[in-house]
Each structure stands twice: as C-alpha cells, then as structure tokens.
Amino acid sequence: MNLRKIAVPVLALALGACASNGGYQDADQRDAQLEPITVRVSGFGTYEDASRDRLNTRKRLLARRASQLDAYRNLAERVYGTVIYGSSTVNDFVLRNDTFRTYVDSYIRGAKMVAVNEHSDGVVETVMELKLEPRFRACVSKVADDQVQDLCPIPMPRDNDSIGDVQSRGVDSLYYLD
C-alpha cells in the first residue's frame, strides 16, 4: 500500500518530465516558421515644365533619379522610422511660429526596383520593395526602438531575388527595359 502511494506519483512525475509541452522552440525553428515581410514603397520625382522638359534627356534622367532617391528615403522611413524635431513659439496664448524637421539616416541594402513609371503629367514614379527576413524581425523584437538601426542591420536575402527587377508596364520611354 505504501509502495503504491510512492510509486504512482514518482511514475507520473517521470512521465511528465519526459513529455514535451511544445512551448520550447529553438531560435532557428522559430525563425523558419516566420514568413518574410515584403515592404513596398513609391518615390516620386518630376521636372519643372512637363511639356517642355519631357524632350530634355538630362532633366528626365534627373527626375528619374529624384524618384529613386525618394523611394529609398521612404523605404528607410518605413523600416527604421523617422526622427522628428519640432519647435513652437507661443506669445500671449497665440501660436506665432511652428516648425518641424525630419531626419532619416539609414543604411538600406537588398532593396529592388519593381517598376519605374513616367506619368503623362511629368511625374516619375519608382516602386521599390524590400524583403525583411525573419532574422531581422527577431532582432527588432529583442532591442529597444532607438537601437534597431545600430543593432539590427537588414540582412541580405538568402535566395536569388533578382528576377524581374524593372518592369516597363508598356510605357513609351527611352529609359525602360523591355
């Protein structure tokens, strides 16, 4: 009788200790379960006079470059955020001056250009995307927001991700790949 009172709890404890509860996962297994997040942004550029400057190759290239840089800036803002400085001047309970400055200082790698579209009104739009790998997401979840840029660089994609970087979308232009 006494042996049964001791043996049953010991046996139950031994079986319970050997069983997996499913709560523990290796970091690599957890990262493998996460899917990459694709961040897609647009950047815009234009030339001064749409009717006159459309024929000027230099201004068209500058507008395209401006749209590409704007897309990179938008991508950096989406991934790492924006620092905003603000200042307001109040005199006699009346707002006299209100200024804001934004600041983006980031390092982006692995972004790909999806499309470059030149609209009829002279606006050049560049669409870019970036895959955020699970290991980047895991790092971001572990560090403070103000340390993400320093401690969590965007890793290069592991797979071949260079297929179809630029698409023409049927636009009649000198600067598109067919």
N, C-alpha and C positions, 0 to 999 in steps of 0.2 A: 504494500500500500504506500509506504513512504517512498519507495523507489519510483513508483508511478508519479507521485507528486513532484519529484525532482526531475525525472527523465522527460516528461511531457514538456515542461517549459524550456528545458535545455534544448530539446529537439526542435521545438518551434523557433527558438532564438537562432539556432544554427541554420535552419532552412530559410528563415527571414533574412539573415545576413548574406546568404549566398544569392538570393534573388535580386535581380536588377529592378530598380524602380523607374528607370527610363529618364530620370531627371539629370543625370550626369552625361555630358557630351564633350568630346574632345573639341578644341577650338577649330581644328581643320574640318571636322564633321559639321560643326555649326556653320562655318563659312561656306561649305559646299552646299548647304541647304538654301542659303540665301541666293536670290537671283540678282544679277547686276541691274542697277538702275540706270536708265538712259536719260540724260538731261539734254533737252533740245532748246536752243535759243535762236533768235534772229537779231541781226545787226543791220543798221541802215546807214546809207550814205547818199549824197546827192551832189549834183553840180549846180552852179549858180543859175544859169539860164537853160532850161530844159530844151528849148527849141534851137538855140544857137550852139550850145556846148555839146550836144549829142554827137556832132560830127568831129569834135576835137578829141583825138585818141588819148592825149595826155590827161585831159580832165575826166574822161571816162575811166581811165585806169586809177586815177586818184579817188574817184567816187567809189570804185570797187574796193580799193584798199581801205578807205574810211569805213565802209560797211563791214569789212572783215575785222578790223580792229574793234569796232563797236560790238561785234558778235563775241570776240574774245573777252571784252570787258564784261558783257552781260553774262557770259559763262562763269567768269571768276566771281561775279556778284552772287550768282545762284549757288555756287558750290561753297564758297568761303564767306560770303556776306559782304556787307559794305560798312565802312566806318563813316558815321555822320557827325559832323561838327555843326553846332548851331549857336547863334547869338541873337539876342533880342534886346532892344533898348526901349524902356518904358519911361515916359515923363508925364507926370500928372495923370496917371492911370490911362494914358493913351499910348498905344504902340507907335513908336517913331521909326524904328528900323528893325528888320528881321532878315537875317542872312543864314544860309545853310551852305555847307561844303561837304561833298562826299569824297571818300578816299578809298581807292582799291589798289592793293599792291599784292599781286599773287603770281604764282608760277603754275601755268597750265600746260600739261602735256597729255598726249593721247587723243586730243580733240580732232574730229574730222569734219571736213566741209561737206555738207549734204547737198546743198543747192545754192546757186547764185542766180538771182532773177533780176532783170532790169525792167522796171515798170514803165508804162508809157508817159507818166508824169515826171520822169527823170530820177526816180528813187531806185537805188540799187539795194537789193536785199540779199544778205548772206545768211543761210541757215547752217548752223553747226550743231554737232552733238558730241557728247562725251559719255562714255560708259563708266559708271562708278562701280568698281569691283567690290565684292563682299568684304575683302580685307580692308578696304578704305572705310566702308561703313562700320566695320567692327572697331577700327581705330577711333573714328569720330564718336562712337558711343562711349568710349572709355576716357576721353580727355575733356577738359573744360573748353567752352566755346572760343575763348580768346587764344587758346593754344593749338587749335586744329591746324592752322596754316603751317606752324612750325613742326609739329609732331606727326602730322598725317599727310605726307605728300601723296599726290594722286599716282597710284601705280600704273605702269604701262599695261595695256590689255595683254592677256596671255595668248589669245587666239589671233589668227590673221584677221584683222578688222579693216583692211584697206580696200575692200571690194565696193565699188560704186561711190567713190568719194564725191564726185561732181556730176550732177545731172543737169541737162540743158533745159528740160521742160518745153522744148520746141520754140525757144526764143531766137529771133533772128539777130545775132550779135557776133562780133569778131572774137569775143572772149569766153566762149563756152565750148566745152568738149562734147563731141557727139558720140 
